[in-house]
Amino acid sequence: MAARRTPMEDEEIGKAGMCQSSTNANAQAQARRKGFGVKVWLVVPETGHSHLEEVDKHSIMTRTGLPARDLRALDPMLSYPSSILGRERAIVINLEDIKAVITAKEVLLINNRSDSLFAQFVQDLQTRVSSNNGAPLQMSKEKDTEFAANHLPPSLRSPLNSIKGTSESINIFSDTSNIDVKEDSHKSSDDGPVALAPKQLPFEFRALEACLESACRCLESETRILEEEAYPALDELTSQISTLNLERVRQIKSRLVTLSGRVQKVRDELEHLLDDDNDMAEMYLTRKLASRSLHQSSPTTEVSSVEEDDYRAEDSNSEHTDISTAVKPDVVELEMLLEAYFAQIDGALQKLSDLSEYVGDTEDCINIMLDDKQNQLLQVTVIFNTANMILNAGIVVVALFGMNIHISLFENGTNRQFWEIALGTLGGCIGFYVIALGLGKKRYLLPS
């Protein structure tokens, strides 16, 4: 026979159960707080081999140096217009369905496995960002020397300027953070600029080009599909005005307005970047990373005397400092890249503009046709109203003779008078009708 629990034991068991439930609730709350803001990101490094990572918002902010408002623009649940933002350590891309964060070493994408276009974009991105598939670029030694004079720190700028009788060329590669200075042998004055071997675009520009190419390809594909549907539908509406054709054209016009707005936004964003050299300079992540590495790795003992000379030169000539700070940033690579896709997106916008004009011309044609039909209906209405008025005059005459009153005209019992009056009334109605039509044509109320 089981022993009964005392009231004290029951109370202790109840307290233990409450503590256990409270502990479970706290654990669940901590788990929810820990998982808040965690998303699955697809990371594409320089090697091109992508992998998935579950990272929360705070870790992304620490990893890329982006503020929360920039990451909010990448939220798929929110509707933000297309934008390309250059920051200190990353580039934020929000173009159509492409939402990415580009750094100097990797690309972070919000994972969307269900979208086939996203899978194709990831494949193109992996192919483009890999080191063996970068686009080559030529750079002359004059541009390299100018870049060194504008962007190298003062500690390394003076030794380069002190070398006489030699031609220096600086190679800054996208996949390294070192700057190599090479001295060539003496050249004659007849020799022109010596072009270096082809080099790749920096990693961030290759990733940016993949994003721009995917967005432009998607918009151009939608533009082409819309053109293939719109022109036959508009021509059919012109030949036959019906409710079905009008509904088709209404839907096409709605799609045209939406697509034109999207293309216009991407075009405006590229135009804004091309107009501002400082914004384009902010997007040179590899260059800024190399500059930071130089500042950290250069020994202070070797360049201290050079820095002192630079400081004395800056104090003695303040105008030279003002000129050097006002030099235009070297953004030729990015400018050429953006100009190519700006021309492509501008061509798509021009196609949509031509389609919009064709829709407007079709609407004008339809309105003219409807106005012509309405005028024809009004003319027919005038004709029938005139005939009705004349017929009513004859009805009055018939009604007068049909009244139950004594008329001496019919006392002799012959039908001759009846036919004379009937035919005379009919002839008078026809005559008045012809006169009314003639007056209407004379005053241009009826077609002649």
Salt bridges, closest charged atoms under 4 A:
ASP10 OD1 - ARG5 NE 2.80
GLU11 OE2 - LYS15 NZ 3.77
GLU46 OE2 - LYS105 NZ 3.95
GLU53 OE2 - HIS51 NE2 2.79
GLU53 OE1 - ARG63 NH1 2.84
ASP70 OD2 - ARG87 NE 2.78
ASP75 OD1 - LYS39 NZ 3.58
GLU88 OE2 - ARG292 NH1 3.54
GLU96 OE1 - ARG262 NH2 2.57
GLU106 OE2 - ARG63 NE 2.92
ASP124 OD2 - ARG217 NH2 3.10
GLU209 OE2 - ARG128 NH1 3.39
GLU213 OE1 - ARG128 NH2 2.40
GLU213 OE2 - ARG217 NH1 3.83
GLU222 OE1 - ARG262 NH1 2.91
GLU229 OE1 - ARG255 NH1 2.57
GLU236 OE1 - ARG248 NH1 3.18
GLU247 OE2 - ARG250 NH2 2.63
ASP268 OD1 - ARG267 NH1 3.97
GLU271 OE1 - ARG267 NH1 3.22
ASP277 OD2 - LYS328 NZ 3.68
ASP279 OD2 - HIS272 NE2 3.38
GLU282 OE1 - LYS288 NZ 3.34
ASP309 OD1 - ARG312 NH2 2.15
GLU333 OE2 - LYS199 NZ 3.65
ASP346 OD1 - ARG267 NE 2.67
GLU363 OE2 - LYS253 NZ 2.75
GLU411 OE2 - HIS406 NE2 2.67
GLU420 OE2 - ARG416 NH2 3.24
